[in-house]
């Protein structure tokens, strides 16, 4: 899986979490609270496990540019 797919996966999990919170507000069903928490945990797990530099394995963090902040190599498959 390349970084672009990982980025979209993290966004999708975040969007799913937002949707669950909206559904929680509309329905007031606690099921959606647990689903929202599950998506948060999944998003964090994917971030920690896969959101890494393909060259050095360093975690990319929040401010991602074209270059890795750890080894300085170009992140080709990010864009
Ligand atoms: Zn790196």
PDB file of the backbone (N, CA, C, O) and the ligand in Angstrom, with CONECT records:
HET     ZN  A 101       1
ATOM      1  N   UNK A   1       0.853  -1.200   0.000  1.00  0.00           N
ATOM      2  CA  UNK A   1       0.000   0.000   0.000  1.00  0.00           C
ATOM      3  C   UNK A   1       0.887   1.248   0.000  1.00  0.00           C
ATOM      4  O   UNK A   1       1.782   1.372   0.836  1.00  0.00           O
ATOM      5  N   UNK A   2       0.640   2.175  -0.938  1.00  0.00           N
ATOM      6  CA  UNK A   2       1.470   3.382  -0.952  1.00  0.00           C
ATOM      7  C   UNK A   2       0.875   4.467  -0.045  1.00  0.00           C
ATOM      8  O   UNK A   2      -0.239   4.340   0.462  1.00  0.00           O
ATOM      9  N   UNK A   3       1.645   5.520   0.136  1.00  0.00           N
ATOM     10  CA  UNK A   3       1.260   6.574   1.090  1.00  0.00           C
ATOM     11  C   UNK A   3      -0.036   7.280   0.702  1.00  0.00           C
ATOM     12  O   UNK A   3      -0.801   7.720   1.560  1.00  0.00           O
ATOM     13  N   UNK A   4      -0.266   7.378  -0.602  1.00  0.00           N
ATOM     14  CA  UNK A   4      -1.486   8.043  -1.055  1.00  0.00           C
ATOM     15  C   UNK A   4      -2.717   7.275  -0.572  1.00  0.00           C
ATOM     16  O   UNK A   4      -3.687   7.865  -0.096  1.00  0.00           O
ATOM     17  N   UNK A   5      -2.657   5.951  -0.706  1.00  0.00           N
ATOM     18  CA  UNK A   5      -3.776   5.115  -0.251  1.00  0.00           C
ATOM     19  C   UNK A   5      -3.937   5.197   1.262  1.00  0.00           C
ATOM     20  O   UNK A   5      -5.058   5.245   1.768  1.00  0.00           O
ATOM     21  N   UNK A   6      -2.807   5.214   1.990  1.00  0.00           N
ATOM     22  CA  UNK A   6      -2.852   5.320   3.448  1.00  0.00           C
ATOM     23  C   UNK A   6      -3.516   6.632   3.853  1.00  0.00           C
ATOM     24  O   UNK A   6      -4.332   6.671   4.773  1.00  0.00           O
ATOM     25  N   UNK A   7      -3.149   7.721   3.141  1.00  0.00           N
ATOM     26  CA  UNK A   7      -3.717   9.035   3.439  1.00  0.00           C
ATOM     27  C   UNK A   7      -5.236   9.012   3.256  1.00  0.00           C
ATOM     28  O   UNK A   7      -5.979   9.505   4.105  1.00  0.00           O
ATOM     29  N   UNK A   8      -5.691   8.432   2.132  1.00  0.00           N
ATOM     30  CA  UNK A   8      -7.130   8.357   1.879  1.00  0.00           C
ATOM     31  C   UNK A   8      -7.834   7.470   2.896  1.00  0.00           C
ATOM     32  O   UNK A   8      -8.962   7.750   3.302  1.00  0.00           O
ATOM     33  N   UNK A   9      -7.164   6.404   3.303  1.00  0.00           N
ATOM     34  CA  UNK A   9      -7.738   5.495   4.298  1.00  0.00           C
ATOM     35  C   UNK A   9      -7.941   6.222   5.630  1.00  0.00           C
ATOM     36  O   UNK A   9      -8.974   6.064   6.280  1.00  0.00           O
ATOM     37  N   UNK A  10      -6.942   7.021   6.030  1.00  0.00           N
ATOM     38  CA  UNK A  10      -7.048   7.785   7.276  1.00  0.00           C
ATOM     39  C   UNK A  10      -8.174   8.811   7.163  1.00  0.00           C
ATOM     40  O   UNK A  10      -8.948   8.997   8.101  1.00  0.00           O
ATOM     41  N   UNK A  11      -8.260   9.480   5.998  1.00  0.00           N
ATOM     42  CA  UNK A  11      -9.339  10.450   5.779  1.00  0.00           C
ATOM     43  C   UNK A  11     -10.699   9.761   5.833  1.00  0.00           C
ATOM     44  O   UNK A  11     -11.644  10.273   6.433  1.00  0.00           O
ATOM     45  N   UNK A  12     -10.785   8.591   5.195  1.00  0.00           N
ATOM     46  CA  UNK A  12     -12.055   7.857   5.149  1.00  0.00           C
ATOM     47  C   UNK A  12     -12.497   7.443   6.551  1.00  0.00           C
ATOM     48  O   UNK A  12     -13.679   7.526   6.888  1.00  0.00           O
ATOM     49  N   UNK A  13     -11.540   6.998   7.365  1.00  0.00           N
ATOM     50  CA  UNK A  13     -11.865   6.615   8.742  1.00  0.00           C
ATOM     51  C   UNK A  13     -12.317   7.830   9.545  1.00  0.00           C
ATOM     52  O   UNK A  13     -13.232   7.737  10.363  1.00  0.00           O
ATOM     53  N   UNK A  14     -11.670   8.971   9.309  1.00  0.00           N
ATOM     54  CA  UNK A  14     -12.070  10.214   9.975  1.00  0.00           C
ATOM     55  C   UNK A  14     -13.472  10.632   9.558  1.00  0.00           C
ATOM     56  O   UNK A  14     -14.282  11.050  10.386  1.00  0.00           O
ATOM     57  N   UNK A  15     -13.749  10.515   8.259  1.00  0.00           N
ATOM     58  CA  UNK A  15     -15.074  10.876   7.743  1.00  0.00           C
ATOM     59  C   UNK A  15     -16.147   9.946   8.310  1.00  0.00           C
ATOM     60  O   UNK A  15     -17.243  10.386   8.657  1.00  0.00           O
ATOM     61  N   UNK A  16     -15.818   8.654   8.400  1.00  0.00           N
ATOM     62  CA  UNK A  16     -16.758   7.676   8.957  1.00  0.00           C
ATOM     63  C   UNK A  16     -17.049   8.006  10.423  1.00  0.00           C
ATOM     64  O   UNK A  16     -18.182   7.877  10.889  1.00  0.00           O
ATOM     65  N   UNK A  17     -16.011   8.430  11.137  1.00  0.00           N
ATOM     66  CA  UNK A  17     -16.165   8.817  12.540  1.00  0.00           C
ATOM     67  C   UNK A  17     -17.106  10.015  12.668  1.00  0.00           C
ATOM     68  O   UNK A  17     -17.994  10.034  13.521  1.00  0.00           O
ATOM     69  N   UNK A  18     -16.895  11.024  11.799  1.00  0.00           N
ATOM     70  CA  UNK A  18     -17.766  12.212  11.785  1.00  0.00           C
ATOM     71  C   UNK A  18     -19.221  11.817  11.543  1.00  0.00           C
ATOM     72  O   UNK A  18     -20.141  12.306  12.200  1.00  0.00           O
ATOM     73  N   UNK A  19     -19.396  10.916  10.581  1.00  0.00           N
ATOM     74  CA  UNK A  19     -20.740  10.454  10.227  1.00  0.00           C
ATOM     75  C   UNK A  19     -21.408   9.783  11.427  1.00  0.00           C
ATOM     76  O   UNK A  19     -22.591   9.999  11.689  1.00  0.00           O
ATOM     77  N   UNK A  20     -20.637   8.965  12.156  1.00  0.00           N
ATOM     78  CA  UNK A  20     -21.177   8.284  13.336  1.00  0.00           C
ATOM     79  C   UNK A  20     -21.586   9.299  14.409  1.00  0.00           C
ATOM     80  O   UNK A  20     -22.597   9.117  15.087  1.00  0.00           O
ATOM     81  N   UNK A  21     -20.786  10.379  14.562  1.00  0.00           N
ATOM     82  CA  UNK A  21     -21.106  11.406  15.554  1.00  0.00           C
ATOM     83  C   UNK A  21     -22.394  12.140  15.160  1.00  0.00           C
ATOM     84  O   UNK A  21     -23.226  12.462  16.008  1.00  0.00           O
ATOM     85  N   UNK A  22     -22.539  12.397  13.846  1.00  0.00           N
ATOM     86  CA  UNK A  22     -23.773  13.033  13.359  1.00  0.00           C
ATOM     87  C   UNK A  22     -24.969  12.119  13.636  1.00  0.00           C
ATOM     88  O   UNK A  22     -26.011  12.561  14.119  1.00  0.00           O
ATOM     89  N   UNK A  23     -24.789  10.829  13.314  1.00  0.00           N
ATOM     90  CA  UNK A  23     -25.876   9.867  13.550  1.00  0.00           C
ATOM     91  C   UNK A  23     -26.191   9.738  15.039  1.00  0.00           C
ATOM     92  O   UNK A  23     -27.344   9.554  15.430  1.00  0.00           O
ATOM     93  N   UNK A  24     -25.147   9.837  15.858  1.00  0.00           N
ATOM     94  CA  UNK A  24     -25.338   9.816  17.315  1.00  0.00           C
ATOM     95  C   UNK A  24     -26.215  10.994  17.740  1.00  0.00           C
ATOM     96  O   UNK A  24     -27.140  10.845  18.538  1.00  0.00           O
ATOM     97  N   UNK A  25     -25.900  12.169  17.186  1.00  0.00           N
ATOM     98  CA  UNK A  25     -26.674  13.366  17.522  1.00  0.00           C
ATOM     99  C   UNK A  25     -28.117  13.261  17.064  1.00  0.00           C
ATOM    100  O   UNK A  25     -29.029  13.708  17.760  1.00  0.00           O
ATOM    101  N   UNK A  26     -28.328  12.664  15.879  1.00  0.00           N
ATOM    102  CA  UNK A  26     -29.675  12.563  15.317  1.00  0.00           C
ATOM    103  C   UNK A  26     -30.501  11.496  16.040  1.00  0.00           C
ATOM    104  O   UNK A  26     -31.654  11.718  16.410  1.00  0.00           O
ATOM    105  N   UNK A  27     -29.872  10.327  16.230  1.00  0.00           N
ATOM    106  CA  UNK A  27     -30.642   9.196  16.756  1.00  0.00           C
ATOM    107  C   UNK A  27     -30.538   9.050  18.278  1.00  0.00           C
ATOM    108  O   UNK A  27     -31.390   8.420  18.905  1.00  0.00           O
ATOM    109  N   UNK A  28     -29.476   9.642  18.873  1.00  0.00           N
ATOM    110  CA  UNK A  28     -29.177   9.493  20.295  1.00  0.00           C
ATOM    111  C   UNK A  28     -29.010   8.030  20.694  1.00  0.00           C
ATOM    112  O   UNK A  28     -29.254   7.652  21.840  1.00  0.00           O
ATOM    113  N   UNK A  29     -28.592   7.221  19.737  1.00  0.00           N
ATOM    114  CA  UNK A  29     -28.318   5.806  20.008  1.00  0.00           C
ATOM    115  C   UNK A  29     -26.846   5.638  20.355  1.00  0.00           C
ATOM    116  O   UNK A  29     -25.970   6.086  19.616  1.00  0.00           O
ATOM    117  N   UNK A  30     -26.578   4.981  21.498  1.00  0.00           N
ATOM    118  CA  UNK A  30     -25.201   4.825  21.958  1.00  0.00           C
ATOM    119  C   UNK A  30     -24.374   3.927  21.040  1.00  0.00           C
ATOM    120  O   UNK A  30     -23.145   3.926  21.110  1.00  0.00           O
ATOM    121  N   UNK A  31     -25.046   3.169  20.186  1.00  0.00           N
ATOM    122  CA  UNK A  31     -24.331   2.317  19.228  1.00  0.00           C
ATOM    123  C   UNK A  31     -23.374   3.170  18.392  1.00  0.00           C
ATOM    124  O   UNK A  31     -22.246   2.765  18.112  1.00  0.00           O
ATOM    125  N   UNK A  32     -23.844   4.356  17.999  1.00  0.00           N
ATOM    126  CA  UNK A  32     -23.022   5.209  17.143  1.00  0.00           C
ATOM    127  C   UNK A  32     -21.835   5.805  17.892  1.00  0.00           C
ATOM    128  O   UNK A  32     -20.806   6.110  17.291  1.00  0.00           O
ATOM    129  N   UNK A  33     -21.980   5.968  19.189  1.00  0.00           N
ATOM    130  CA  UNK A  33     -20.847   6.430  20.001  1.00  0.00           C
ATOM    131  C   UNK A  33     -19.725   5.397  19.959  1.00  0.00           C
ATOM    132  O   UNK A  33     -18.558   5.739  19.771  1.00  0.00           O
ATOM    133  N   UNK A  34     -20.096   4.125  20.137  1.00  0.00           N
ATOM    134  CA  UNK A  34     -19.092   3.057  20.099  1.00  0.00           C
ATOM    135  C   UNK A  34     -18.490   2.905  18.718  1.00  0.00           C
ATOM    136  O   UNK A  34     -17.292   2.656  18.579  1.00  0.00           O
ATOM    137  N   UNK A  35     -19.331   3.056  17.679  1.00  0.00           N
ATOM    138  CA  UNK A  35     -18.808   2.969  16.315  1.00  0.00           C
ATOM    139  C   UNK A  35     -17.837   4.121  16.048  1.00  0.00           C
ATOM    140  O   UNK A  35     -16.797   3.930  15.418  1.00  0.00           O
ATOM    141  N   UNK A  36     -18.186   5.329  16.536  1.00  0.00           N
ATOM    142  CA  UNK A  36     -17.302   6.479  16.362  1.00  0.00           C
ATOM    143  C   UNK A  36     -15.966   6.224  17.041  1.00  0.00           C
ATOM    144  O   UNK A  36     -14.915   6.509  16.469  1.00  0.00           O
ATOM    145  N   UNK A  37     -15.998   5.692  18.256  1.00  0.00           N
ATOM    146  CA  UNK A  37     -14.766   5.376  18.985  1.00  0.00           C
ATOM    147  C   UNK A  37     -13.951   4.315  18.239  1.00  0.00           C
ATOM    148  O   UNK A  37     -12.724   4.388  18.181  1.00  0.00           O
ATOM    149  N   UNK A  38     -14.652   3.329  17.671  1.00  0.00           N
ATOM    150  CA  UNK A  38     -13.969   2.272  16.911  1.00  0.00           C
ATOM    151  C   UNK A  38     -13.241   2.864  15.706  1.00  0.00           C
ATOM    152  O   UNK A  38     -12.115   2.466  15.407  1.00  0.00           O
ATOM    153  N   UNK A  39     -13.874   3.811  15.014  1.00  0.00           N
ATOM    154  CA  UNK A  39     -13.237   4.438  13.851  1.00  0.00           C
ATOM    155  C   UNK A  39     -12.053   5.308  14.277  1.00  0.00           C
ATOM    156  O   UNK A  39     -11.047   5.374  13.570  1.00  0.00           O
ATOM    157  N   UNK A  40     -12.165   5.973  15.424  1.00  0.00           N
ATOM    158  CA  UNK A  40     -11.045   6.764  15.938  1.00  0.00           C
ATOM    159  C   UNK A  40      -9.841   5.865  16.214  1.00  0.00           C
ATOM    160  O   UNK A  40      -8.717   6.163  15.810  1.00  0.00           O
ATOM    161  N   UNK A  41     -10.103   4.759  16.913  1.00  0.00           N
ATOM    162  CA  UNK A  41      -9.025   3.820  17.250  1.00  0.00           C
ATOM    163  C   UNK A  41      -8.408   3.239  15.971  1.00  0.00           C
ATOM    164  O   UNK A  41      -7.187   3.127  15.865  1.00  0.00           O
ATOM    165  N   UNK A  42      -9.254   2.872  15.004  1.00  0.00           N
ATOM    166  CA  UNK A  42      -8.766   2.319  13.734  1.00  0.00           C
ATOM    167  C   UNK A  42      -7.908   3.353  13.005  1.00  0.00           C
ATOM    168  O   UNK A  42      -6.861   3.024  12.448  1.00  0.00           O
ATOM    169  N   UNK A  43      -8.368   4.611  13.017  1.00  0.00           N
ATOM    170  CA  UNK A  43      -7.614   5.683  12.357  1.00  0.00           C
ATOM    171  C   UNK A  43      -6.247   5.877  12.988  1.00  0.00           C
ATOM    172  O   UNK A  43      -5.253   6.044  12.281  1.00  0.00           O
ATOM    173  N   UNK A  44      -6.188   5.857  14.322  1.00  0.00           N
ATOM    174  CA  UNK A  44      -4.914   6.023  15.026  1.00  0.00           C
ATOM    175  C   UNK A  44      -4.003   4.825  14.741  1.00  0.00           C
ATOM    176  O   UNK A  44      -2.802   4.984  14.524  1.00  0.00           O
ATOM    177  N   UNK A  45      -4.588   3.631  14.746  1.00  0.00           N
ATOM    178  CA  UNK A  45      -3.799   2.415  14.496  1.00  0.00           C
ATOM    179  C   UNK A  45      -3.199   2.433  13.093  1.00  0.00           C
ATOM    180  O   UNK A  45      -2.023   2.118  12.915  1.00  0.00           O
ATOM    181  N   UNK A  46      -4.016   2.807  12.087  1.00  0.00           N
ATOM    182  CA  UNK A  46      -3.523   2.882  10.706  1.00  0.00           C
ATOM    183  C   UNK A  46      -2.434   3.943  10.615  1.00  0.00           C
ATOM    184  O   UNK A  46      -1.404   3.737   9.972  1.00  0.00           O
ATOM    185  N   UNK A  47      -2.672   5.084  11.266  1.00  0.00           N
ATOM    186  CA  UNK A  47      -1.688   6.169  11.252  1.00  0.00           C
ATOM    187  C   UNK A  47      -0.347   5.702  11.811  1.00  0.00           C
ATOM    188  O   UNK A  47       0.695   5.897  11.186  1.00  0.00           O
ATOM    189  N   UNK A  48      -0.380   5.093  12.974  1.00  0.00           N
ATOM    190  CA  UNK A  48       0.867   4.664  13.625  1.00  0.00           C
ATOM    191  C   UNK A  48       1.557   3.536  12.861  1.00  0.00           C
ATOM    192  O   UNK A  48       2.785   3.478  12.804  1.00  0.00           O
ATOM    193  N   UNK A  49       0.762   2.641  12.276  1.00  0.00           N
ATOM    194  CA  UNK A  49       1.342   1.470  11.626  1.00  0.00           C
ATOM    195  C   UNK A  49       1.827   1.756  10.210  1.00  0.00           C
ATOM    196  O   UNK A  49       2.865   1.242   9.791  1.00  0.00           O
ATOM    197  N   UNK A  50       1.077   2.580   9.467  1.00  0.00           N
ATOM    198  CA  UNK A  50       1.348   2.703   8.026  1.00  0.00           C
ATOM    199  C   UNK A  50       1.802   4.088   7.571  1.00  0.00           C
ATOM    200  O   UNK A  50       2.380   4.227   6.493  1.00  0.00           O
ATOM    201  N   UNK A  51       1.547   5.109   8.380  1.00  0.00           N
ATOM    202  CA  UNK A  51       1.880   6.475   7.965  1.00  0.00           C
ATOM    203  C   UNK A  51       3.365   6.723   8.230  1.00  0.00           C
ATOM    204  O   UNK A  51       3.742   7.498   9.109  1.00  0.00           O
ATOM    205  N   UNK A  52       4.193   6.037   7.438  1.00  0.00           N
ATOM    206  CA  UNK A  52       5.627   6.064   7.669  1.00  0.00           C
ATOM    207  C   UNK A  52       6.383   6.275   6.374  1.00  0.00           C
ATOM    208  O   UNK A  52       5.900   5.964   5.286  1.00  0.00           O
ATOM    209  N   UNK A  53       7.581   6.813   6.522  1.00  0.00           N
ATOM    210  CA  UNK A  53       8.459   7.020   5.382  1.00  0.00           C
ATOM    211  C   UNK A  53       8.857   5.665   4.794  1.00  0.00           C
ATOM    212  O   UNK A  53       9.292   4.775   5.525  1.00  0.00           O
ATOM    213  N   UNK A  54       8.709   5.504   3.466  1.00  0.00           N
ATOM    214  CA  UNK A  54       9.084   4.227   2.849  1.00  0.00           C
ATOM    215  C   UNK A  54      10.597   4.000   2.829  1.00  0.00           C
ATOM    216  O   UNK A  54      11.054   2.876   2.622  1.00  0.00           O
ATOM    217  N   UNK A  55      11.364   5.054   3.041  1.00  0.00           N
ATOM    218  CA  UNK A  55      12.828   4.931   2.994  1.00  0.00           C
ATOM    219  C   UNK A  55      13.416   4.557   4.358  1.00  0.00           C
ATOM    220  O   UNK A  55      14.199   3.614   4.468  1.00  0.00           O
ATOM    221  N   UNK A  56      13.023   5.316   5.405  1.00  0.00           N
ATOM    222  CA  UNK A  56      13.656   5.091   6.708  1.00  0.00           C
ATOM    223  C   UNK A  56      12.691   4.526   7.751  1.00  0.00           C
ATOM    224  O   UNK A  56      13.127   4.102   8.821  1.00  0.00           O
ATOM    225  N   UNK A  57      11.384   4.512   7.455  1.00  0.00           N
ATOM    226  CA  UNK A  57      10.424   3.957   8.393  1.00  0.00           C
ATOM    227  C   UNK A  57      10.007   4.912   9.496  1.00  0.00           C
ATOM    228  O   UNK A  57       9.257   4.528  10.394  1.00  0.00           O
ATOM    229  N   UNK A  58      10.487   6.164   9.443  1.00  0.00           N
ATOM    230  CA  UNK A  58      10.123   7.157  10.441  1.00  0.00           C
ATOM    231  C   UNK A  58       8.679   7.591  10.292  1.00  0.00           C
ATOM    232  O   UNK A  58       8.164   7.678   9.177  1.00  0.00           O
ATOM    233  N   UNK A  59       8.025   7.863  11.411  1.00  0.00           N
ATOM    234  CA  UNK A  59       6.636   8.312  11.353  1.00  0.00           C
ATOM    235  C   UNK A  59       6.574   9.713  10.759  1.00  0.00           C
ATOM    236  O   UNK A  59       7.381  10.573  11.111  1.00  0.00           O
ATOM    237  N   UNK A  60       5.616   9.948   9.855  1.00  0.00           N
ATOM    238  CA  UNK A  60       5.596  11.209   9.101  1.00  0.00           C
ATOM    239  C   UNK A  60       4.929  12.359   9.851  1.00  0.00           C
ATOM    240  O   UNK A  60       5.126  13.519   9.489  1.00  0.00           O
ATOM    241  N   UNK A  61       4.157  12.069  10.874  1.00  0.00           N
ATOM    242  CA  UNK A  61       3.558  13.137  11.663  1.00  0.00           C
ATOM    243  C   UNK A  61       2.465  13.880  10.914  1.00  0.00           C
ATOM    244  O   UNK A  61       1.933  13.384   9.921  1.00  0.00           O
ATOM    245  N   UNK A  62       2.136  15.060  11.391  1.00  0.00           N
ATOM    246  CA  UNK A  62       1.009  15.801  10.825  1.00  0.00           C
ATOM    247  C   UNK A  62       1.409  16.697   9.667  1.00  0.00           C
ATOM    248  O   UNK A  62       0.670  16.808   8.689  1.00  0.00           O
ATOM    249  N   UNK A  63       2.570  17.338   9.763  1.00  0.00           N
ATOM    250  CA  UNK A  63       2.986  18.269   8.718  1.00  0.00           C
ATOM    251  C   UNK A  63       3.807  17.525   7.679  1.00  0.00           C
ATOM    252  O   UNK A  63       5.024  17.393   7.803  1.00  0.00           O
ATOM    253  N   UNK A  64       3.123  17.047   6.661  1.00  0.00           N
ATOM    254  CA  UNK A  64       3.812  16.248   5.653  1.00  0.00           C
ATOM    255  C   UNK A  64       4.106  17.110   4.437  1.00  0.00           C
ATOM    256  O   UNK A  64       3.214  17.726   3.854  1.00  0.00           O
ATOM    257  N   UNK A  65       5.359  17.135   4.079  1.00  0.00           N
ATOM    258  CA  UNK A  65       5.749  17.832   2.867  1.00  0.00           C
ATOM    259  C   UNK A  65       6.190  16.783   1.850  1.00  0.00           C
ATOM    260  O   UNK A  65       5.942  15.589   2.020  1.00  0.00           O
ATOM    261  N   UNK A  66       6.843  17.247   0.800  1.00  0.00           N
ATOM    262  CA  UNK A  66       7.317  16.327  -0.233  1.00  0.00           C
ATOM    263  C   UNK A  66       8.485  15.488   0.266  1.00  0.00           C
ATOM    264  O   UNK A  66       8.824  14.463  -0.325  1.00  0.00           O
ATOM    265  N   UNK A  67       9.097  15.934   1.360  1.00  0.00           N
ATOM    266  CA  UNK A  67      10.298  15.265   1.833  1.00  0.00           C
ATOM    267  C   UNK A  67      10.123  14.762   3.266  1.00  0.00           C
ATOM    268  O   UNK A  67       9.447  15.390   4.081  1.00  0.00           O
ATOM    269  N   UNK A  68      10.733  13.640   3.551  1.00  0.00           N
ATOM    270  CA  UNK A  68      10.687  13.059   4.886  1.00  0.00           C
ATOM    271  C   UNK A  68      11.446  13.962   5.863  1.00  0.00           C
ATOM    272  O   UNK A  68      12.536  14.441   5.551  1.00  0.00           O
ATOM    273  N   UNK A  69      10.864  14.192   7.048  1.00  0.00           N
ATOM    274  CA  UNK A  69      11.519  15.047   8.038  1.00  0.00           C
ATOM    275  C   UNK A  69      12.634  14.295   8.771  1.00  0.00           C
ATOM    276  O   UNK A  69      13.434  14.909   9.477  1.00  0.00           O
ATOM    277  N   UNK A  70      12.690  12.979   8.608  1.00  0.00           N
ATOM    278  CA  UNK A  70      13.710  12.186   9.301  1.00  0.00           C
ATOM    279  C   UNK A  70      14.956  11.995   8.436  1.00  0.00           C
ATOM    280  O   UNK A  70      16.070  12.275   8.880  1.00  0.00           O
ATOM    281  N   UNK A  71      14.769  11.517   7.203  1.00  0.00           N
ATOM    282  CA  UNK A  71      15.918  11.201   6.358  1.00  0.00           C
ATOM    283  C   UNK A  71      16.084  12.181   5.202  1.00  0.00           C
ATOM    284  O   UNK A  71      17.119  12.179   4.534  1.00  0.00           O
ATOM    285  N   UNK A  72      15.061  13.030   4.956  1.00  0.00           N
ATOM    286  CA  UNK A  72      15.182  14.050   3.906  1.00  0.00           C
ATOM    287  C   UNK A  72      14.954  13.545   2.494  1.00  0.00           C
ATOM    288  O   UNK A  72      15.100  14.304   1.536  1.00  0.00           O
ATOM    289  N   UNK A  73      14.598  12.271   2.350  1.00  0.00           N
ATOM    290  CA  UNK A  73      14.357  11.743   1.013  1.00  0.00           C
ATOM    291  C   UNK A  73      12.975  12.134   0.519  1.00  0.00           C
ATOM    292  O   UNK A  73      12.067  12.404   1.305  1.00  0.00           O
ATOM    293  N   UNK A  74      12.835  12.158  -0.801  1.00  0.00           N
ATOM    294  CA  UNK A  74      11.569  12.573  -1.407  1.00  0.00           C
ATOM    295  C   UNK A  74      10.518  11.469  -1.253  1.00  0.00           C
ATOM    296  O   UNK A  74      10.800  10.287  -1.449  1.00  0.00           O
ATOM    297  N   UNK A  75       9.305  11.886  -0.899  1.00  0.00           N
ATOM    298  CA  UNK A  75       8.211  10.932  -0.736  1.00  0.00           C
ATOM    299  C   UNK A  75       7.438  10.871  -2.054  1.00  0.00           C
ATOM    300  O   UNK A  75       6.451  11.582  -2.243  1.00  0.00           O
ATOM    301  N   UNK A  76       7.899  10.017  -2.954  1.00  0.00           N
ATOM    302  CA  UNK A  76       7.378   9.967  -4.315  1.00  0.00           C
ATOM    303  C   UNK A  76       5.915   9.572  -4.400  1.00  0.00           C
ATOM    304  O   UNK A  76       5.146  10.159  -5.162  1.00  0.00           O
ATOM    305  N   UNK A  77       5.537   8.577  -3.616  1.00  0.00           N
ATOM    306  CA  UNK A  77       4.187   8.040  -3.779  1.00  0.00           C
ATOM    307  C   UNK A  77       3.142   8.760  -2.922  1.00  0.00           C
ATOM    308  O   UNK A  77       2.033   8.262  -2.728  1.00  0.00           O
ATOM    309  N   UNK A  78       3.514   9.940  -2.413  1.00  0.00           N
ATOM    310  CA  UNK A  78       2.562  10.688  -1.577  1.00  0.00           C
ATOM    311  C   UNK A  78       1.559  11.438  -2.439  1.00  0.00           C
ATOM    312  O   UNK A  78       0.399  11.578  -2.052  1.00  0.00           O
ATOM    313  N   UNK A  79       1.981  11.918  -3.587  1.00  0.00           N
ATOM    314  CA  UNK A  79       1.115  12.757  -4.416  1.00  0.00           C
ATOM    315  C   UNK A  79       0.522  12.006  -5.609  1.00  0.00           C
ATOM    316  O   UNK A  79      -0.227  12.587  -6.394  1.00  0.00           O
TER     317      UNK A  79
HETATM  318 ZN    ZN A 101      12.551   8.979   5.893  1.00  0.00          ZN
END
